[in-house]
Amino acid sequence: MALTSGLGGQLSIDLGALARNWRALDKVSAGALTGAVVKADAYGTGITMASKALHAAGARFFFAATPDEGMAVRAAVPDAHIFILNGLYPGAANLYVRQNLMPIISSMAMLEEWLAKCTERNEAYPSAFHFDTGMNRLGFRLNEAAQVRERIQGLGYAPQMVMSHLACADQPSHEKNRTQLALFGSVMTQFPGIPASLANSAGLMTGRDYHFQMVRPGIALYGGRAVNGRKNPMAPVVTLHVPIVQVKEARTGETVGYGANHSLARDSRLAILSHGYADGFLRSLSGSNTRPGGKVVIRGKVCPVIGRVSMDQVTVDITELGPDIPNPGEAAEILGDIIGVDELADAGGTIGYEILTSLKGRYSRNYVGDGNLPPG
Ligand SMILES: *Cc1c(COP(=O)(O)O)cnc(C)c1O
């Protein structure tokens, strides 16, 4: 495979797989609405194209982190219902109203600012409320539930949804899941009749108890592993190919890369790729004599990264390819069928989320397929 773009590499995003993943999760959560989390540029896949494909598959409820992301979804999907996970940014209420974005309100200060805007314009602009059931990230504290209810009852205001977020859903047997579920149930007694939402991808896969009226999958849509220690049932969405820029011979005892912390135990053939940590190939994928690093696929074979990953290049040991010597310009596969997002993450000591959201490198984005699936 030859690469044509002036940037060298090519990130390929399978919108059909994205759409099928949404459909599959929507089946699992039958009975609840299935939202789509598209924060961080839709986990690196491109918020505009991903949102359009998810909408074509059937998604109507979108979760972005920031108002800027919400505006990108609004432009891509004019009739989307868009929640802003990070809440109401101080002074930004007019922007939310203009773009029809729903802040997920997580403090009394946010609530008062939103209610003031509603009162000023004499309109009950929609929002959601977030209660913290044990993560100490965003959210009202549990003991504020009664106060929140009283405040909105006095005005006749009701949120579209009340939500919380699980800290340990990737470990389904973790006792904190049950604890948070119970605490969330007690919050919901203050908001009878209001739709509830607790589950991310892993929560969705953990069981019906966690579904309530809306589920909020992110990572699973993009093919990443949500639940640890289980086979990942989702279809891969991204593949990444980058060009080999040089092939060279090196001798026993020579060292590779910054820090000279990999020395060659044999005469070797090396391929230098136009791809580095500035492209999302994490420096923690470096390999040394004492610690193996990441791997890439060249001519169908898995080859180890050796030496430190640099900003713009990485060196791969291709000695095992023998006489099957790749040519400069030929592609090396960074992400694909053999090495997926989670395998790369494991090799770099991180999670698939970080691999995906680091995909902002010097390669072109190429979309394959679309979100139009046969009905069903
Ligand atoms: C990111 C996020 C999600 C999606 O989580 P995944 O693990 O990617 O499915 C859901 N809810 C909230 C509040 C989030 O921040």
PDBQT file of the ligand as one rigid body, heavy atoms in Angstrom, charges set to zero:
ROOT
HETATM    1  C1  LIG A 401     -17.172  10.408  28.898  1.00  0.00    +0.000 C 
HETATM    2  C2  LIG A 401     -18.440  10.201  29.622  1.00  0.00    +0.000 A 
HETATM    3  C3  LIG A 401     -19.319   9.188  29.225  1.00  0.00    +0.000 A 
HETATM    4  C4  LIG A 401     -18.942   8.146  28.201  1.00  0.00    +0.000 C 
HETATM    5  O1  LIG A 401     -18.079   7.233  28.834  1.00  0.00    +0.000 OA
HETATM    6  P1  LIG A 401     -17.482   5.941  28.070  1.00  0.00    +0.000 P 
HETATM    7  O2  LIG A 401     -16.747   5.240  29.134  1.00  0.00    +0.000 OA
HETATM    8  O3  LIG A 401     -16.594   6.479  27.005  1.00  0.00    +0.000 OA
HETATM    9  O4  LIG A 401     -18.630   5.197  27.537  1.00  0.00    +0.000 OA
HETATM   10  C5  LIG A 401     -20.555   9.120  29.846  1.00  0.00    +0.000 A 
HETATM   11  N1  LIG A 401     -20.890  10.007  30.831  1.00  0.00    +0.000 NA
HETATM   12  C6  LIG A 401     -20.063  10.967  31.245  1.00  0.00    +0.000 A 
HETATM   13  C7  LIG A 401     -20.482  11.880  32.342  1.00  0.00    +0.000 C 
HETATM   14  C8  LIG A 401     -18.795  11.092  30.668  1.00  0.00    +0.000 A 
HETATM   15  O5  LIG A 401     -17.960  12.045  31.101  1.00  0.00    +0.000 OA
ENDROOT
TORSDOF 0
